[in-house]
């Protein structure tokens, strides 16, 4: 089972987010938009690649991407669900 701190670390390292630490990235903080981390569509592509490379998980239904990438918690849940299916 993948732990949320592993996902947070990959997000921070993979997107070169030098101004934020794992502790500052709350589990339910929005990854996209002005209210949260503020990622954009280019970051979404990078996150998709990180999922595939680091966790061996692909997003097969792009309609669900908004929910999957909502927060570190939702991303971790998706990874674990996919790995267990």
N, CA and C atoms as an extended XYZ file, in Angstrom:
255
Properties=species:S:1:pos:R:3:atomname:S:1:resname:S:1:resid:I:1 pbc="F F F"
N         0.839       -1.181        0.000 N   UNK     1
C         0.000        0.000        0.000 CA  UNK     1
C         0.887        1.247        0.000 C   UNK     1
N         0.576        2.152       -0.898 N   UNK     2
C         1.316        3.407       -1.016 CA  UNK     2
C         0.828        4.368        0.063 C   UNK     2
N         1.759        5.006        0.745 N   UNK     3
C         1.409        5.974        1.785 CA  UNK     3
C         1.331        7.378        1.188 C   UNK     3
N         0.498        8.206        1.797 N   UNK     4
C         0.259        9.545        1.260 CA  UNK     4
C         1.540       10.383        1.228 C   UNK     4
N         2.440       10.198        2.189 N   UNK     5
C         3.682       10.968        2.180 CA  UNK     5
C         4.557       10.616        0.980 C   UNK     5
N         4.490        9.363        0.504 N   UNK     6
C         5.217        8.975       -0.703 CA  UNK     6
C         4.677        9.745       -1.910 C   UNK     6
N         3.354        9.857       -1.987 N   UNK     7
C         2.722       10.575       -3.094 CA  UNK     7
C         3.074       12.054       -3.020 C   UNK     7
N         2.996       12.630       -1.842 N   UNK     8
C         3.346       14.048       -1.672 CA  UNK     8
C         4.792       14.311       -2.091 C   UNK     8
N         5.684       13.419       -1.693 N   UNK     9
C         7.096       13.566       -2.051 CA  UNK     9
C         7.267       13.540       -3.565 C   UNK     9
N         6.594       12.614       -4.233 N   UNK    10
C         6.707       12.520       -5.696 CA  UNK    10
C         6.109       13.755       -6.377 C   UNK    10
N         5.026       14.291       -5.828 N   UNK    11
C         4.430       15.510       -6.380 CA  UNK    11
C         5.422       16.663       -6.266 C   UNK    11
N         5.955       16.848       -5.077 N   UNK    12
C         6.879       17.960       -4.826 CA  UNK    12
C         8.150       17.827       -5.660 C   UNK    12
N         8.744       16.638       -5.671 N   UNK    13
C         9.976       16.427       -6.434 CA  UNK    13
C         9.721       16.455       -7.933 C   UNK    13
N         8.676       15.770       -8.373 N   UNK    14
C         8.393       15.657       -9.799 CA  UNK    14
C         8.023       16.970      -10.459 C   UNK    14
N         7.381       17.852       -9.689 N   UNK    15
C         6.972       19.146      -10.237 CA  UNK    15
C         7.911       20.277       -9.814 C   UNK    15
N         9.004       19.912       -9.159 N   UNK    16
C        10.008       20.894       -8.704 CA  UNK    16
C         9.382       22.011       -7.874 C   UNK    16
N         8.561       21.641       -6.916 N   UNK    17
C         7.903       22.611       -6.032 CA  UNK    17
C         8.813       22.859       -4.828 C   UNK    17
N         9.795       23.711       -5.019 N   UNK    18
C        10.813       23.938       -4.008 CA  UNK    18
C        10.311       24.758       -2.827 C   UNK    18
N         9.201       25.474       -2.999 N   UNK    19
C         8.709       26.370       -1.954 CA  UNK    19
C         7.731       25.718       -0.997 C   UNK    19
N         7.511       24.411       -1.110 N   UNK    20
C         6.549       23.738       -0.243 CA  UNK    20
C         7.146       22.436        0.287 C   UNK    20
N         6.829       22.143        1.540 N   UNK    21
C         7.305       20.907        2.157 CA  UNK    21
C         6.139       19.926        2.270 C   UNK    21
N         6.466       18.688        2.594 N   UNK    22
C         5.434       17.660        2.766 CA  UNK    22
C         4.448       18.083        3.855 C   UNK    22
N         4.971       18.675        4.917 N   UNK    23
C         4.122       19.088        6.036 CA  UNK    23
C         3.130       20.184        5.627 C   UNK    23
N         3.536       21.057        4.722 N   UNK    24
C         2.670       22.152        4.279 CA  UNK    24
C         1.597       21.689        3.301 C   UNK    24
N         1.848       20.582        2.630 N   UNK    25
C         0.892       20.034        1.667 CA  UNK    25
C        -0.100       19.150        2.420 C   UNK    25
N        -1.223       19.751        2.813 N   UNK    26
C        -2.225       19.024        3.594 CA  UNK    26
C        -2.856       17.926        2.742 C   UNK    26
N        -3.298       16.857        3.401 N   UNK    27
C        -3.852       15.699        2.707 CA  UNK    27
C        -5.005       16.069        1.786 C   UNK    27
N        -5.883       16.955        2.241 N   UNK    28
C        -7.070       17.300        1.460 CA  UNK    28
C        -6.961       18.650        0.749 C   UNK    28
N        -5.748       19.220        0.696 N   UNK    29
C        -5.543       20.488       -0.006 CA  UNK    29
C        -5.746       20.289       -1.506 C   UNK    29
N        -6.505       21.188       -2.109 N   UNK    30
C        -6.718       21.128       -3.556 CA  UNK    30
C        -5.380       21.278       -4.272 C   UNK    30
N        -5.145       20.414       -5.252 N   UNK    31
C        -3.903       20.498       -6.015 CA  UNK    31
C        -3.985       21.575       -7.097 C   UNK    31
N        -5.187       21.787       -7.625 N   UNK    32
C        -5.380       22.749       -8.706 CA  UNK    32
C        -6.242       23.914       -8.235 C   UNK    32
N        -6.083       25.056       -8.893 N   UNK    33
C        -6.907       26.220       -8.576 CA  UNK    33
C        -6.254       27.148       -7.570 C   UNK    33
N        -6.838       28.318       -7.436 N   UNK    34
C        -6.284       29.357       -6.574 CA  UNK    34
C        -6.415       29.040       -5.086 C   UNK    34
N        -7.369       28.192       -4.725 N   UNK    35
C        -7.603       27.871       -3.316 CA  UNK    35
C        -6.571       26.913       -2.740 C   UNK    35
N        -5.878       26.188       -3.590 N   UNK    36
C        -4.957       25.168       -3.106 CA  UNK    36
C        -3.535       25.405       -3.549 C   UNK    36
N        -2.935       24.355       -4.073 N   UNK    37
C        -1.537       24.379       -4.481 CA  UNK    37
C        -1.310       25.221       -5.734 C   UNK    37
N        -2.352       25.350       -6.555 N   UNK    38
C        -2.263       26.215       -7.729 CA  UNK    38
C        -1.642       25.575       -8.955 C   UNK    38
N        -1.729       24.257       -9.072 N   UNK    39
C        -1.188       23.589      -10.255 CA  UNK    39
C        -2.041       23.916      -11.475 C   UNK    39
N        -1.454       23.717      -12.674 N   UNK    40
C        -2.173       24.006      -13.914 CA  UNK    40
C        -2.205       22.779      -14.823 C   UNK    40
N        -2.689       22.948      -16.041 N   UNK    41
C        -2.872       21.816      -16.956 CA  UNK    41
C        -1.548       21.153      -17.343 C   UNK    41
N        -0.480       21.917      -17.426 N   UNK    42
C         0.827       21.332      -17.721 CA  UNK    42
C         1.252       20.431      -16.560 C   UNK    42
N         0.985       20.882      -15.340 N   UNK    43
C         1.290       20.064      -14.165 CA  UNK    43
C         0.471       18.769      -14.166 C   UNK    43
N        -0.754       18.840      -14.671 N   UNK    44
C        -1.603       17.636      -14.748 CA  UNK    44
C        -0.961       16.586      -15.643 C   UNK    44
N        -0.382       17.019      -16.737 N   UNK    45
C         0.321       16.098      -17.641 CA  UNK    45
C         1.515       15.485      -16.921 C   UNK    45
N         2.267       16.321      -16.231 N   UNK    46
C         3.424       15.830      -15.474 CA  UNK    46
C         2.997       14.835      -14.396 C   UNK    46
N         1.904       15.145      -13.699 N   UNK    47
C         1.400       14.229      -12.667 CA  UNK    47
C         1.005       12.887      -13.270 C   UNK    47
N         0.411       12.920      -14.439 N   UNK    48
C         0.026       11.683      -15.123 CA  UNK    48
C         1.258       10.840      -15.416 C   UNK    48
N         2.316       11.485      -15.876 N   UNK    49
C         3.567       10.774      -16.157 CA  UNK    49
C         4.205       10.229      -14.885 C   UNK    49
N         4.125       10.998      -13.799 N   UNK    50
C         4.659       10.552      -12.511 CA  UNK    50
C         3.906        9.309      -12.037 C   UNK    50
N         2.591        9.315      -12.187 N   UNK    51
C         1.783        8.151      -11.791 CA  UNK    51
C         2.243        6.900      -12.522 C   UNK    51
N         2.449        7.051      -13.831 N   UNK    52
C         2.853        5.902      -14.638 CA  UNK    52
C         4.260        5.430      -14.285 C   UNK    52
N         5.187        6.363      -14.192 N   UNK    53
C         6.589        6.013      -13.972 CA  UNK    53
C         6.861        5.528      -12.549 C   UNK    53
N         6.369        6.256      -11.572 N   UNK    54
C         6.707        5.963      -10.182 CA  UNK    54
C         5.816        4.901       -9.546 C   UNK    54
N         4.552        4.847       -9.962 N   UNK    55
C         3.612        3.949       -9.297 CA  UNK    55
C         3.026        2.884      -10.223 C   UNK    55
N         3.333        2.954      -11.514 N   UNK    56
C         2.843        1.958      -12.458 CA  UNK    56
C         1.341        2.008      -12.657 C   UNK    56
N         0.763        3.195      -12.506 N   UNK    57
C        -0.687        3.364      -12.590 CA  UNK    57
C        -1.019        4.331      -13.720 C   UNK    57
N        -2.001        3.956      -14.537 N   UNK    58
C        -2.458        4.825      -15.621 CA  UNK    58
C        -3.876        5.294      -15.335 C   UNK    58
N        -4.178        6.485      -15.825 N   UNK    59
C        -5.553        6.973      -15.746 CA  UNK    59
C        -6.216        6.589      -17.058 C   UNK    59
N        -7.163        5.677      -16.980 N   UNK    60
C        -7.816        5.178      -18.182 CA  UNK    60
C        -9.081        5.956      -18.520 C   UNK    60
N        -9.681        6.575      -17.528 N   UNK    61
C       -10.900        7.344      -17.755 CA  UNK    61
C       -10.615        8.811      -17.448 C   UNK    61
N       -10.340        9.589      -18.492 N   UNK    62
C        -9.972       10.986      -18.303 CA  UNK    62
C       -11.105       11.813      -17.706 C   UNK    62
N       -12.329       11.343      -17.809 N   UNK    63
C       -13.456       12.053      -17.207 CA  UNK    63
C       -13.337       12.062      -15.686 C   UNK    63
N       -12.630       11.083      -15.126 N   UNK    64
C       -12.442       10.998      -13.686 CA  UNK    64
C       -11.209       11.764      -13.202 C   UNK    64
N       -10.422       12.293      -14.111 N   UNK    65
C        -9.156       12.926      -13.752 CA  UNK    65
C        -9.330       14.064      -12.749 C   UNK    65
N       -10.378       14.846      -12.898 N   UNK    66
C       -10.596       15.967      -11.978 CA  UNK    66
C       -10.755       15.469      -10.537 C   UNK    66
N       -11.486       14.383      -10.363 N   UNK    67
C       -11.662       13.816       -9.024 CA  UNK    67
C       -10.387       13.147       -8.524 C   UNK    67
N        -9.688       12.470       -9.410 N   UNK    68
C        -8.453       11.776       -9.032 CA  UNK    68
C        -7.401       12.778       -8.565 C   UNK    68
N        -7.264       13.886       -9.304 N   UNK    69
C        -6.248       14.895       -9.001 CA  UNK    69
C        -6.741       15.975       -8.046 C   UNK    69
N        -7.849       15.750       -7.375 N   UNK    70
C        -8.412       16.768       -6.477 CA  UNK    70
C        -7.468       17.109       -5.323 C   UNK    70
N        -6.825       16.091       -4.748 N   UNK    71
C        -5.944       16.295       -3.599 CA  UNK    71
C        -4.938       15.151       -3.520 C   UNK    71
N        -3.987       15.300       -2.627 N   UNK    72
C        -3.016       14.212       -2.403 CA  UNK    72
C        -3.728       12.964       -1.913 C   UNK    72
N        -4.745       13.154       -1.083 N   UNK    73
C        -5.500       12.033       -0.538 CA  UNK    73
C        -6.236       11.274       -1.637 C   UNK    73
N        -6.925       11.990       -2.525 N   UNK    74
C        -7.660       11.319       -3.606 CA  UNK    74
C        -6.704       10.626       -4.574 C   UNK    74
N        -5.568       11.224       -4.804 N   UNK    75
C        -4.554       10.633       -5.683 CA  UNK    75
C        -4.001        9.341       -5.067 C   UNK    75
N        -3.731        9.369       -3.778 N   UNK    76
C        -3.236        8.185       -3.077 CA  UNK    76
C        -4.280        7.068       -3.098 C   UNK    76
N        -5.528        7.420       -2.865 N   UNK    77
C        -6.604        6.427       -2.893 CA  UNK    77
C        -6.717        5.790       -4.273 C   UNK    77
N        -6.606        6.606       -5.330 N   UNK    78
C        -6.683        6.084       -6.693 CA  UNK    78
C        -5.534        5.111       -6.963 C   UNK    78
N        -4.324        5.498       -6.574 N   UNK    79
C        -3.160        4.639       -6.794 CA  UNK    79
C        -3.367        3.297       -6.103 C   UNK    79
N        -3.779        3.328       -4.857 N   UNK    80
C        -3.962        2.083       -4.093 CA  UNK    80
C        -5.112        1.248       -4.659 C   UNK    80
N        -6.185        1.905       -5.082 N   UNK    81
C        -7.303        1.170       -5.688 CA  UNK    81
C        -6.855        0.462       -6.966 C   UNK    81
N        -6.093        1.158       -7.795 N   UNK    82
C        -5.621        0.588       -9.058 CA  UNK    82
C        -4.635       -0.554       -8.832 C   UNK    82
N        -3.766       -0.391       -7.858 N   UNK    83
C        -2.777       -1.427       -7.581 CA  UNK    83
C        -3.427       -2.685       -6.996 C   UNK    83
N        -4.569       -2.522       -6.341 N   UNK    84
C        -5.250       -3.650       -5.725 CA  UNK    84
C        -6.292       -4.289       -6.636 C   UNK    84
N        -6.492       -3.726       -7.821 N   UNK    85
C        -7.514       -4.297       -8.724 CA  UNK    85
C        -6.916       -5.247       -9.735 C   UNK    85
